Amino acid sequence: MGAEISNKPTNAAHDAQQSGHSSRLARICGRMPEPAAIITAAVIAGSLAGCASFLLKSGISRLGHLLTAHLAGDIWLMLLFPLAGMAMSVAYQKLAGEDLSRGTDQLKERIGSGRFSMKRSLMWNPLVACLITVGFGGSAGSEGPCAVSGAAIGSRAAKWFGLSPRAMRILLGCGAGAGIAGIFKSPVGGMLFTIEVLRMELSATAMTALVSSCLAAFSSAYILSGFTWDVGFAGRSTFDPSHIGWMALLGLVCGIYSLYYNKTLTLTAKFLSRISNRWKRAAIAGTALSLMVFLLPPMFGEGYGVVDIIINHLDTPFFGLSPFSHAALNPTVSLTLIAAILLLKGMAVGAVNYGGGVAGQFAPTLFAGCLVGYLFATTANAYGVSLPTANFALMGMAAVMAGTIKAPMMAVFIAAEISDSYSFILGFILVSVIAYIITARPFRLIKH
């Protein structure tokens, strides 16, 4: 109690200071036409969201490397990391007094109910909780927390500038899109996230603000990361019409896999939702996750390192920290283990997001799609076909994201932009449309 009382003057002074800053900005914006004020606020929010995305991405990478860099003789420690991350994430959320899980779903609900004002703490709390969850090996992504953080930054920017509730709604959407643009370095993907996933109707001013915000976020993240792509594609293959039949078949395979992935994720979510005690739920989910990561280390974290190995043909073993590391040198065993990862990936993502962790669900679909495409091309080549495995892995990324997230255009551009492979965009479109059709409601083979 004493600590709470002693903090009140400080908090009051801080709020007064923030209010003073906001009123000064509001006075400045009062002299500007509202569209100009909205676009200016969107650029500022996008730049901040891009910086936040970079900090989270680099933090996850550094923490994951710190934990796994010296495990050659102590691989059993992989049994502890994801469980510890889940427990610490639950503890952090309890301390913060906020449920930070399933950020994209929460944003949809917020927009649908007209609650556009977001707490200041949502600018950083989702990022910290995600750093703990994914940095310790949670087999998921970081885009959901970035979208929430960006939306909170956009909402606060509207308050700083003294803008109307209508403008706050626009800036919330701009900030969410900027969070996606920053974490994937995909400006068009960020715009399409706001349109396809959040399904926000945008006026000309709002669309201009969204474009400006996503470009600002991409620029910030790209500059801070040293002008590099997360999974830059070293090759520069173009669309080969002679492979259209194989591409169509890959789209079909990815669509069927997307149904399986979503089904296993849904079943995992339903199972965990029946466990009311958050600590027990985290213990069960974390233990299962730790076991999966221990047996199949490529499932540790976001998996961009594995994607980089596949699409750039790097001579790095997939299963170096696995109990099966020696057996995996056999190509048949390696492909079998990759198939096992694909069978378990939906469960792992469900365990993270519904067991108490804070993470995203987009990056795992890129990872799974890369493995599907690689497995498809490698298997076909074993029977005398000559397919470029890197290109089919890239197309698989777009197709599985399109089939699972139900946002085909966003999937196309994120896959193209994250790998800097626009030259192959026709292939991305073909496989993504087919996978999306397979998983669309009228054609759904598996009911959720």
VMD Tcl script that draws the C-alpha trace (Angstrom):
set ca {
  {0.00 0.00 0.00}
  {2.82 2.37 0.86}
  {4.36 1.92 -2.56}
  {1.05 2.66 -4.24}
  {0.56 5.87 -2.25}
  {4.09 7.08 -2.88}
  {3.67 6.54 -6.62}
  {0.54 8.66 -6.96}
  {2.20 12.08 -7.15}
  {4.68 10.74 -9.68}
  {1.93 9.23 -11.84}
  {-0.15 12.37 -11.54}
  {2.79 14.54 -12.57}
  {3.51 12.22 -15.48}
  {-0.13 12.32 -16.64}
  {-0.14 16.11 -16.39}
  {3.04 16.28 -18.44}
  {1.57 13.95 -21.08}
  {-1.62 16.02 -21.13}
  {0.46 19.15 -21.67}
  {2.27 17.57 -24.60}
  {-1.03 16.39 -26.08}
  {-2.65 19.81 -25.77}
  {0.31 21.47 -27.50}
  {0.14 18.96 -30.34}
  {-3.62 19.41 -30.50}
  {-3.20 23.18 -30.84}
  {-0.72 22.67 -33.68}
  {-3.04 20.20 -35.41}
  {-5.96 22.56 -34.92}
  {-4.38 24.78 -37.54}
  {-4.10 21.87 -40.00}
  {-6.88 20.33 -42.11}
  {-7.98 17.06 -40.49}
  {-6.75 14.85 -43.37}
  {-3.27 16.36 -43.06}
  {-3.29 15.86 -39.28}
  {-4.37 12.23 -39.67}
  {-1.64 11.47 -42.21}
  {1.00 13.21 -40.09}
  {-0.05 11.23 -37.01}
  {-0.05 8.02 -39.11}
  {3.54 8.59 -40.26}
  {4.68 9.18 -36.67}
  {2.77 6.12 -35.43}
  {4.16 4.00 -38.27}
  {7.73 5.07 -37.57}
  {7.36 4.20 -33.87}
  {5.70 0.85 -34.69}
  {8.55 0.01 -37.06}
  {11.11 0.75 -34.35}
  {9.16 -1.39 -31.87}
  {9.00 -4.26 -34.38}
  {12.75 -4.10 -34.94}
  {13.45 -4.15 -31.19}
  {11.21 -7.18 -30.71}
  {12.63 -9.07 -33.69}
  {16.24 -8.45 -32.69}
  {15.47 -9.22 -29.04}
  {13.92 -12.58 -29.92}
  {16.88 -13.44 -32.15}
  {19.46 -12.50 -29.52}
  {17.67 -14.30 -26.70}
  {17.19 -17.46 -28.77}
  {20.85 -17.44 -29.80}
  {21.96 -16.89 -26.21}
  {19.95 -19.90 -25.03}
  {20.90 -22.32 -27.81}
  {24.42 -21.31 -28.89}
  {26.26 -23.62 -26.46}
  {23.88 -26.58 -26.11}
  {25.87 -29.18 -28.05}
  {26.44 -31.35 -24.98}
  {23.36 -30.34 -23.00}
  {20.49 -30.62 -25.44}
  {18.23 -31.75 -22.58}
  {18.00 -28.07 -21.61}
  {15.65 -27.67 -24.59}
  {13.10 -29.43 -22.39}
  {13.14 -26.46 -20.01}
  {13.19 -23.36 -22.21}
  {9.68 -23.29 -23.75}
  {8.07 -24.32 -20.45}
  {9.96 -21.57 -18.63}
  {8.93 -19.06 -21.29}
  {5.25 -19.99 -20.93}
  {5.39 -19.73 -17.14}
  {7.14 -16.35 -17.24}
  {4.68 -15.06 -19.84}
  {1.71 -15.99 -17.65}
  {3.41 -14.35 -14.67}
  {4.07 -11.18 -16.66}
  {0.46 -10.94 -17.82}
  {-0.75 -11.44 -14.26}
  {1.60 -8.71 -13.06}
  {0.46 -6.37 -15.86}
  {-3.19 -7.17 -15.16}
  {-3.92 -7.77 -18.85}
  {-4.71 -10.72 -21.09}
  {-2.29 -10.17 -23.97}
  {-2.87 -13.41 -25.87}
  {-4.49 -13.71 -29.32}
  {-3.84 -10.09 -30.19}
  {-5.37 -10.15 -33.68}
  {-8.66 -11.55 -32.36}
  {-8.74 -8.88 -29.68}
  {-8.17 -6.16 -32.28}
  {-11.08 -7.47 -34.37}
  {-13.35 -7.44 -31.32}
  {-12.21 -3.94 -30.38}
  {-12.91 -2.59 -33.85}
  {-16.27 -4.37 -34.05}
  {-17.40 -2.94 -30.72}
  {-16.15 0.58 -31.42}
  {-13.56 0.66 -28.62}
  {-10.80 2.59 -30.36}
  {-9.08 4.07 -27.31}
  {-6.28 1.80 -26.10}
  {-4.26 1.93 -22.89}
  {-0.73 3.29 -22.99}
  {0.62 0.05 -21.51}
  {-0.49 -1.86 -24.62}
  {2.28 -0.10 -26.54}
  {4.92 -2.22 -24.76}
  {3.34 -5.01 -22.70}
  {2.53 -7.29 -25.68}
  {6.10 -6.89 -26.94}
  {7.69 -7.83 -23.61}
  {5.40 -10.86 -23.18}
  {6.10 -11.96 -26.77}
  {9.86 -11.60 -26.25}
  {9.60 -13.96 -23.28}
  {7.32 -16.46 -25.05}
  {9.05 -16.73 -28.43}
  {12.57 -15.92 -27.26}
  {12.45 -18.95 -24.97}
  {11.42 -21.19 -27.85}
  {7.65 -20.78 -28.15}
  {6.87 -22.19 -31.59}
  {4.95 -19.20 -32.93}
  {5.42 -15.73 -34.40}
  {5.72 -12.16 -33.20}
  {3.36 -10.34 -35.55}
  {0.19 -10.40 -33.37}
  {1.79 -8.52 -30.46}
  {3.35 -6.08 -32.95}
  {-0.09 -5.39 -34.45}
  {-1.52 -4.70 -30.98}
  {1.41 -2.51 -30.03}
  {1.13 -0.60 -33.31}
  {-2.62 -0.17 -32.86}
  {-2.04 1.19 -29.34}
  {0.58 3.61 -30.69}
  {-1.88 4.75 -33.36}
  {-4.64 5.19 -30.79}
  {-2.37 7.21 -28.51}
  {-1.16 9.31 -31.46}
  {-4.77 10.29 -32.14}
  {-5.04 11.42 -28.51}
  {-1.74 13.30 -28.66}
  {-3.00 15.17 -31.73}
  {-6.45 15.76 -30.25}
  {-8.22 14.02 -33.14}
  {-11.82 12.85 -33.34}
  {-13.07 9.30 -32.55}
  {-13.40 8.71 -36.30}
  {-9.76 9.64 -36.77}
  {-8.77 7.46 -33.80}
  {-10.38 4.48 -35.54}
  {-8.35 5.22 -38.66}
  {-5.11 5.53 -36.71}
  {-5.76 2.32 -34.80}
  {-5.99 0.49 -38.14}
  {-2.96 2.31 -39.49}
  {-0.92 1.39 -36.41}
  {-1.95 -2.27 -36.59}
  {-0.98 -2.45 -40.26}
  {2.30 -0.70 -39.46}
  {3.09 -3.33 -36.84}
  {2.72 -6.06 -39.49}
  {4.66 -4.01 -42.06}
  {7.50 -3.53 -39.57}
  {7.80 -7.10 -38.29}
  {7.69 -8.67 -41.77}
  {9.32 -5.70 -43.58}
  {6.29 -5.90 -45.83}
  {4.54 -2.57 -46.44}
  {1.92 -3.97 -48.82}
  {1.38 -6.94 -46.50}
  {0.73 -4.53 -43.63}
  {-1.84 -2.60 -45.66}
  {-3.62 -5.79 -46.69}
  {-3.65 -7.00 -43.07}
  {-5.77 -4.00 -42.13}
  {-8.06 -4.53 -45.12}
  {-8.32 -8.35 -45.35}
  {-7.86 -9.48 -41.76}
  {-9.20 -6.57 -39.69}
  {-11.68 -5.81 -42.51}
  {-11.68 -2.09 -41.98}
  {-13.52 0.03 -44.52}
  {-11.27 2.90 -45.48}
  {-11.93 6.27 -47.07}
  {-9.44 7.97 -49.39}
  {-7.88 9.82 -46.44}
  {-7.73 6.65 -44.37}
  {-6.15 4.70 -47.23}
  {-3.53 7.40 -47.73}
  {-2.79 7.37 -44.01}
  {-2.51 3.56 -44.03}
  {-0.08 3.58 -46.95}
  {2.01 6.29 -45.27}
  {2.02 4.48 -41.93}
  {3.06 1.11 -43.41}
  {5.80 2.67 -45.52}
  {7.13 4.53 -42.47}
  {7.13 1.30 -40.42}
  {8.89 -0.66 -43.17}
  {11.49 2.06 -43.63}
  {12.25 2.25 -39.89}
  {12.61 -1.52 -39.52}
  {14.61 -1.88 -42.73}
  {17.05 0.89 -41.84}
  {17.52 -0.26 -38.25}
  {18.20 -3.83 -39.37}
  {21.03 -2.68 -41.63}
  {19.04 -2.79 -44.89}
  {18.64 -6.57 -44.73}
  {15.73 -8.98 -45.23}
  {14.86 -11.60 -42.62}
  {14.92 -14.46 -45.12}
  {16.39 -12.83 -48.22}
  {16.27 -15.09 -51.28}
  {19.73 -15.31 -52.88}
  {18.34 -16.76 -56.12}
  {16.46 -14.78 -58.74}
  {14.35 -17.36 -60.54}
  {11.38 -16.14 -62.55}
  {7.99 -17.68 -63.16}
  {8.41 -20.81 -65.32}
  {5.18 -21.65 -67.22}
  {6.34 -25.25 -67.70}
  {5.85 -25.81 -63.96}
  {2.24 -24.56 -63.83}
  {0.83 -28.06 -63.39}
  {3.17 -28.78 -60.47}
  {2.38 -25.38 -58.97}
  {-1.34 -26.12 -59.14}
  {-0.73 -29.46 -57.44}
  {1.32 -27.73 -54.74}
  {-1.57 -25.31 -54.17}
  {-3.90 -28.29 -53.73}
  {-1.52 -29.97 -51.28}
  {-1.07 -26.75 -49.32}
  {-4.83 -26.25 -49.16}
  {-5.35 -29.74 -47.76}
  {-2.50 -29.24 -45.29}
  {-4.02 -25.90 -44.23}
  {-7.25 -27.71 -43.33}
  {-5.28 -30.18 -41.23}
  {-3.21 -27.41 -39.61}
  {-6.29 -25.41 -38.63}
  {-8.06 -28.51 -37.37}
  {-5.20 -29.51 -35.06}
  {-4.84 -25.92 -33.84}
  {-8.57 -25.73 -33.11}
  {-8.62 -29.05 -31.25}
  {-5.62 -27.96 -29.16}
  {-7.35 -24.67 -28.35}
  {-10.56 -26.46 -27.31}
  {-8.65 -28.86 -25.07}
  {-6.72 -26.11 -23.33}
  {-9.80 -23.88 -22.94}
  {-11.35 -26.53 -20.68}
  {-8.55 -26.01 -18.14}
  {-9.65 -23.07 -16.02}
  {-6.51 -22.69 -13.89}
  {-4.04 -20.57 -15.88}
  {-0.97 -22.10 -14.21}
  {-2.10 -25.65 -14.83}
  {-2.96 -24.77 -18.42}
  {0.47 -23.21 -18.95}
  {2.18 -26.21 -17.35}
  {0.43 -28.70 -19.62}
  {0.89 -26.62 -22.77}
  {4.49 -25.73 -21.90}
  {5.45 -29.34 -21.16}
  {3.98 -30.56 -24.46}
  {5.68 -27.71 -26.31}
  {9.04 -28.39 -24.66}
  {8.86 -32.05 -25.63}
  {8.10 -31.19 -29.26}
  {10.93 -28.64 -29.43}
  {13.38 -31.06 -27.76}
  {12.65 -33.82 -30.28}
  {12.34 -31.46 -33.28}
  {14.54 -28.36 -32.67}
  {13.56 -26.60 -35.93}
  {10.29 -25.84 -34.11}
  {12.18 -23.58 -31.66}
  {10.96 -19.98 -32.00}
  {9.79 -18.44 -35.27}
  {11.83 -20.72 -37.53}
  {13.22 -18.10 -39.91}
  {16.66 -19.71 -39.70}
  {15.25 -22.94 -41.11}
  {13.47 -21.04 -43.88}
  {16.74 -19.31 -44.76}
  {18.55 -22.67 -44.94}
  {15.94 -24.12 -47.30}
  {15.45 -21.28 -49.75}
  {19.16 -20.45 -50.01}
  {20.42 -24.06 -50.08}
  {22.69 -23.48 -47.11}
  {24.84 -26.40 -45.99}
  {23.53 -26.38 -42.42}
  {21.87 -29.39 -40.75}
  {18.21 -28.97 -39.75}
  {18.46 -31.21 -36.73}
  {21.85 -30.36 -35.21}
  {20.51 -30.18 -31.63}
  {18.09 -33.08 -31.97}
  {18.46 -36.55 -30.39}
  {18.11 -37.74 -34.01}
  {20.94 -35.54 -35.31}
  {23.09 -38.43 -36.58}
  {20.20 -40.37 -38.08}
  {18.92 -37.17 -39.76}
  {22.02 -37.13 -41.99}
  {20.15 -39.76 -43.98}
  {17.92 -37.83 -46.45}
  {14.97 -40.20 -45.92}
  {15.10 -39.77 -42.14}
  {15.44 -36.00 -42.54}
  {12.33 -35.83 -44.73}
  {10.46 -38.03 -42.24}
  {11.35 -35.65 -39.41}
  {10.21 -32.69 -41.52}
  {6.89 -34.46 -42.05}
  {6.66 -34.95 -38.27}
  {7.17 -31.20 -37.77}
  {4.32 -30.51 -40.17}
  {2.04 -32.90 -38.32}
  {2.76 -31.23 -34.97}
  {3.10 -27.56 -35.96}
  {-0.58 -26.66 -35.57}
  {-0.64 -28.24 -32.11}
  {2.50 -26.35 -31.10}
  {1.06 -23.01 -32.21}
  {-2.18 -23.80 -30.39}
  {-0.25 -24.68 -27.24}
  {1.56 -21.33 -27.32}
  {-1.39 -19.09 -28.11}
  {-4.01 -20.85 -25.98}
  {-1.79 -22.13 -23.19}
  {-0.83 -18.74 -21.83}
  {1.84 -17.48 -24.21}
  {1.77 -14.23 -26.17}
  {2.65 -14.66 -29.84}
  {1.34 -14.50 -33.38}
  {-0.11 -17.06 -35.77}
  {1.09 -15.75 -39.16}
  {4.82 -16.56 -39.08}
  {4.18 -20.25 -38.22}
  {2.17 -20.60 -41.43}
  {5.11 -19.25 -43.43}
  {7.42 -21.74 -41.70}
  {5.04 -24.66 -42.26}
  {4.41 -23.63 -45.86}
  {8.14 -23.52 -46.57}
  {8.48 -27.09 -45.29}
  {5.46 -28.27 -47.30}
  {6.89 -26.76 -50.49}
  {10.34 -28.19 -49.80}
  {8.96 -31.65 -49.01}
  {6.74 -31.57 -52.10}
  {9.55 -30.61 -54.50}
  {12.11 -32.95 -52.92}
  {9.71 -35.89 -53.10}
  {8.83 -35.12 -56.74}
  {12.51 -34.83 -57.65}
  {13.19 -38.22 -56.07}
  {10.91 -39.67 -58.79}
  {12.75 -38.04 -61.67}
  {11.10 -34.61 -61.82}
  {13.30 -31.51 -61.81}
  {11.64 -28.85 -59.65}
  {13.51 -25.91 -58.01}
  {13.08 -26.66 -54.31}
  {13.70 -23.07 -53.21}
  {10.98 -21.69 -55.49}
  {8.47 -24.29 -54.36}
  {9.34 -23.65 -50.72}
  {8.66 -19.95 -51.27}
  {5.36 -20.68 -52.97}
  {4.41 -23.02 -50.14}
  {4.89 -20.14 -47.69}
  {2.31 -18.03 -49.51}
  {-0.12 -20.92 -50.08}
  {-0.29 -22.18 -46.49}
  {-0.66 -18.65 -45.12}
  {-3.46 -18.01 -47.62}
  {-5.20 -21.25 -46.68}
  {-4.93 -20.90 -42.91}
  {-5.35 -17.14 -42.41}
  {-7.92 -16.74 -45.23}
  {-6.16 -13.64 -46.56}
  {-4.71 -14.64 -49.94}
  {-3.51 -11.25 -51.13}
  {-1.81 -10.49 -47.83}
  {-0.13 -13.90 -48.01}
  {1.11 -13.25 -51.55}
  {2.73 -9.94 -50.70}
  {4.17 -10.98 -47.34}
  {5.81 -14.02 -48.96}
  {7.16 -11.88 -51.79}
  {8.35 -9.02 -49.60}
  {9.80 -10.99 -46.70}
  {12.04 -12.90 -49.13}
  {12.62 -10.03 -51.60}
  {11.35 -12.26 -54.41}
  {8.83 -10.21 -56.37}
  {10.09 -11.82 -59.56}
  {8.13 -14.94 -58.65}
  {4.87 -13.27 -57.67}
  {2.79 -15.01 -60.37}
  {3.65 -18.33 -58.75}
  {2.66 -16.98 -55.35}
  {-0.70 -15.85 -56.71}
  {-1.46 -19.18 -58.42}
  {-0.77 -21.43 -55.44}
  {-2.36 -19.03 -52.94}
  {-5.62 -18.77 -54.87}
  {-5.87 -22.56 -55.18}
  {-5.11 -23.11 -51.46}
  {-7.63 -20.43 -50.53}
  {-10.34 -22.00 -52.71}
  {-9.72 -25.40 -51.11}
  {-10.16 -23.95 -47.63}
  {-13.00 -21.52 -48.45}
  {-16.22 -22.28 -46.60}
  {-18.24 -23.70 -49.50}
  {-15.49 -26.22 -50.27}
  {-14.37 -26.97 -46.74}
  {-13.51 -30.65 -46.27}
  {-13.11 -30.55 -42.50}
  {-15.61 -28.75 -40.31}
  {-14.17 -26.72 -37.41}
}
mol new
graphics top color blue
foreach p $ca { graphics top sphere $p radius 0.5 }
foreach p [lrange $ca 0 end-1] q [lrange $ca 1 end] { graphics top cylinder $p $q radius 0.2 }
display resetview
